[in-house]
Amino acid sequence: MTNTINSERLLSLDVLRGLVLFMLVFFQPLLWSIGGVVDKPWMDAILFQFEHEAWQGFRVWDMVMPMFMFMAGVTIPFSMEKYKDNRRQAYVRIARRVLLLWVFGMIVQGNLLGLDPKYFRYYSNTLQAIASGYLVSSVLYLNLKPKWQVVAVAFLLLLYWAPATFLGDFTPEGNLPMKIDRAVLGSHMDGVEYDSSGAWHFSEYYNYTWIFSSLTFAVTVTLGSFAGQIIRRGNDKRKNALKLIVCGVILVIAARLWDLQMPIIKKIWTCSMALYAGGFSFILTGLFHYLIDYKGWSSGVKWLRIYGMNSIVAYILGEAVNFRSVVESLSYGLARYLGDWYSVWVTFGNFAIVFFILWILYRNKMFIRL
């Protein structure tokens, strides 16, 4: 599971993945901590973009999860090509990665470490969304030519669109994906609440969906695989970047048109949402590929590889491990001097420890692969 640096790695992919993880496990939580102290309209305007859209619409922060998934797809052509002549080994690798991502997802958000099966949440996390999308996308890559992979993506979109359109609506209360999750997961669905008598009920505030949305999770990861195929198979990096950006623009336009019928809703990962986020992911990948891999403009951003080359470790440490007690144990005396800013310091220290651990791994060329 641990590899050394591969000289053929594309710097832009590691930097872009690193930027996503830095935003997730350092910048955004620190920004929100500062926002708790700085009560200004301009800060509220910034924080608005660093919070998920309540339902229909799209904000900057809504790009993080799909970009994380998209980047998982970008790596598929690079990691799977060598297995095309050994399908058995490929499927073993896929199964192992899916299983590990699923277990890690339960650790992060599924209450696995609570050791009480009553409170386990079986499908509730980004890592599990990546796992389901990676499973489908990898199988498609191994068995279908690119044009048939495109057909498969269209079929996945159709499988989501038809039932979601004709068997439900696109409101928080009436959407089909939520009905399916509630019927299948029951008390093991994320957001379930228990009252004093021990009876459980679905939370009226939780409206993320997972099972039916796996169809469009697979679309998001496969779009990333298409981007990876463009990069891998094209010798001209400038043309590769242009193709990526053009594909992204087309997808964004298509998504905005589809939004007229099926709204862009991240929480149920609608078809228009998958194409919209996928389009911007294509554009960002193209821009980074052009600026970093083609133009060589990497000064000042290489440090993001510390996050990007150990992205799963960064995510798990940032989301599942609390280092705040360490910070408070070593610096509680600062509380009297920092006042309200002490909470900001603790948050900074927590994620600085995460960065320090990742830096040690990077410095020692230890990169955890699933």
N, C-alpha and C positions, 0 to 999 in steps of 0.2 A: 504493500500500500504506500510505500515511501519511495520517491524517485528523486534523482538529481536533476539539475536544470537541463532541459533539452535545447540545444543550440538552434533548432529549427522552429522553436516557438515564436509566434508572432507577438511582438511587444505590445501592439495595439490591443490585442485581445486581453492580455493580462492586465494592462492599464485600465481598460474600460470595465472589466470585471472588478478590478480593485476599486475603481471609483464608486461602483454600485455598492460594494460592501462597506467602503468608508462612509458613504452617506447613511447606510443602515445601522452600522455599529459604532459610529462616532459622531458624525456631524449632526444628524437629525435629533437624537436624544439630547445632545449638548445644547442645540439650538432651542429646544423646547424648555430645557432647564433655565436657560437665560431668559426666555419669554415669560417664565414665572416670576421673574424679578423686574424685568423691563416692561412696564405697562404703558405702551405707546401705540398709537394707531399704525405706524409704519411697521412695528414688530408684529402686530396682529395680521397685517397684510402678508408679511413673509410667512408666518406660521400657517396661514390659510393654505398656502401651496405645499406645505410640508405635513399635511394631514390628508387622509383619504377622503375622497368625495363621499358624501352621505349616501347617495344613491346614483341618480343619473348625472353624467358629466365626467370630467376628467381633470385632475390636477397634476402638478409635477410629481408629487409623491406617489401617484398611482403608476408611475413608470418603473419603480424599483423592482417590484415582484416580477412583472413580465420581462424586464430586462435581465434579471437573474436567470429566469427560465430560458429566455432566448439565447443567452450566452452558453447555457448547458447544451443547447442544440448546435451552436456554432462548432463545438468541439467534436461532434459526432463524426464528421467526415475525416477528421485527423486521427481519431482514436480507433475507428471501426474499419477503416480501409484494409488494414493488415489482416483482419479476421474474415474477409469475404471468402477466402478459400478454406476456412476452418469454421464452419457455422456452429458446430457444437461448442467450441471454445468461446465463440462470440456470445452465444446464448447463456453460457455459464457466467460470463462477465456481466452481461446485462442483468441477469437474475440477482447476482450478488450486489450490484450497485442499487438496484431497485429495493432490495430487502434492507440494505444498510440505510438508504435515504429514508425509508419508511420508519425504521426504528428510531433514527435520529429525529425525525419529525415528531414522533410520539414523545421523545425525551424533551424536546423544546416546547411543545404546545399540547401534547396529548396526555400529560400527567402520568407518564409511565413511571417516573421516579417516585410517585406518591405511593406505589405498591398496593394500591387498592383498585381492583378491577372495576368496581362500581363507578369510579370516576374516570376511567380511561376514555380518551377521545381518539377514536381509531383513524379518522381522516380529518385533519384540521390545520394543516401546516404547509407552508411554501415548499419545504423539502419533499413532501409527499406529492404535491402538485408537479414538481420537477420529475419525481419518480414515475408517475403515471404518463407524463408527456414523453419522457426519455424512453420508456418501454415501447410506446407506439412508434416514435420517431426512429429509433434504432432499428426496429424490425422492418420498417418501411425502407430505410436506407440499405439494409442488407439484401433485401429481396426485390426491390423495384428500381427501374431506371428513373432518372429525374422526372421525365414527363409523367410517368405513372404515379410518382410521389405527389406531384401537383394535383392529379386527379383524386388521389386519396385524401388530400387536404380539403378539396372541394366537397368530397363525400362526407367528411367529418363535419364540415360546416352545415351541410344539408341535414345530417342526422340531428344536429342541435337545433337548427332553425325551425324545421317543420313541427316537431312536437312542442317546442317552446312557444311557437306562434299560435298553434291551433288547440293546444290543450291547457293553456294558461294565458297569463298576460305578463306585463313587465313592471308590475308593482311589487313592493316588498311583501305584500300579503298573498298575491295571487300567482306568483311565478312558479313554473313547473320545477325548476331545479331545487327550490326550497322544499316543495312537497315531496320530492324523491328522497332528499337527505333526511327529512323528518321520518318518513316511512321506513327507510332502511336502517338508519343509525339509531333512531329512537333516543333513549336516555344517554347513549354514548356519542351524541352529537355535541360539538362545541357550542357553548352558550347555554346549555341546559342548566337550570337553577333548581335547587332543592329548598323546600320550606322547612319550618321547624318540626313538622311531623314526619319528615323524611320523604314526602311525595315530591316528584319532580315535574317540571313543566318547561316548555320551550320559552326562551327569552324573547320578548317582543323587540328587543334592541339588536339581536344578533341576526344578521341576514347574509352571511357569507355561505356559499355553497361549494360542494366539492365533487360529489359522485357524478352527476350529469355534466358538470362543468369540466370533467376530465376530457371530454371530447374536444373542447376548445383549448384546454391546457396542452393537449397533444398538437393542436394547430400552432400554438405559440412556439413550442419547442421545435417543431418541424420547420417553421419559418426560419428559425435560427440555423437549422441544418442546411437549408437552402443557401443562407448567407455563407456558411462555412464552405459549401461546395463551390460557390463563386470564387471565394478567396483561394481555395486550395487548387482549383483547376486552371485558374487564370495566371499567366506569367507576367502580365502587365499590371502592376499594382495600381497605377493611375486609372486604368480602365475598370479594374475590379471595383475601386471605390466609386466610380461613376455609376456602374451597374447597381451597386448596393443602394446608392442614394436615389436613383431613378425608381428602383423597385419600391423603396420606402415611400416616395411621393405618391406613387400609384396606389399603394395600399391605404395610405391616409385618405386619399380622395375617395376610394371605394368605401372605406369605413364611414366617412361623413355622409355619403349617399345612403348607405345601409342604415345609418342612424335615424333616418327619416321614418323607417319602419320598425327596426329593432334597435332601441336606444343603446348607446355606449354605457354599459353598467359593469364596472369592475367586479362588484361583489358576487355577481352570478356569471361573470366572464362571458358575456354575450359574444356572438359572432363579430359584431361591429367593434366590440372592445378588443377582441383578439387581433383583428386586422389593424385597428388604430394604433395600439401599443406596438404591434409587430412592425408597422410602418416606421414609427419613430425609432424603433430599435435598429432597423435597417439603416436609417439615415445616420444615427449615431455611430454605428459600426463602420459605415462608409467614411464618415468624417475622420474618425480616429485612424482608420486604415490609411487614409490619404495623408493626414498630417504626421503620423508617427512612422508608419512603415514605408511610405513613399518619400515624404519630404524630410524625414528624420528629425522632426521637432519633438524630441523626447526630454529635453532638459526641464527639470522641475517636476516631472510626472512619474519618473521611474520608481519612486518610492511607493507608488500605489500598487506595485507588484507584490509588496509585502502582504497586502490584503488579497490581491487577485490570484496569487499562486497557491494560496491556502484558503480559498474562499469558503469551503465547508467548515473548516476549523474556525474561521473568523465568525461565521454565522452562529455556530453552536456556542462558542464562547460568549459572544455578544448578547445572545438571546437567552441562554440557559444558565449561565454562571454569573453569580452576583459577587463582584469584588468590592462592593461599597463598604462592607464591614472591615475589609483590610485597610481601605483608605481612612475610614473613621477611626480605626484603632491606632493608626500612626499619626493622625493629624487632628484629633478632636480639639486640641488646644486652639486651633485656628478659628473655631466657631465664634468665639467672643469678639474676634477682630473682623471677621468677614460678614457677620450678620446674615442677611438674607442670601448673600452670595455664597454662603458655605455649602448650600445644596448644589450650586453650580460646580463648586470645587470637587465635591464628592462624585458627581456625575462625570466630570472630566477625569478624575483619578481612576474611576472604574474602567472607563474605556481606554485610558492610557495604559493600564495594566494589560488589557487585551492586545493593544498594539505592541507592547513590549514582548509579550509571549510570541506573537507572530513574527516580530523582528528577529528574535532568537532563532526561531525555526528557519527563517529566510537566510540569516547569516550562516547557519550551519547546513544550508542546502537540503533541508528536510521539508518535503512537500507531500502532504497526505492526499493520496488518490483513492477514490472508491472503485 
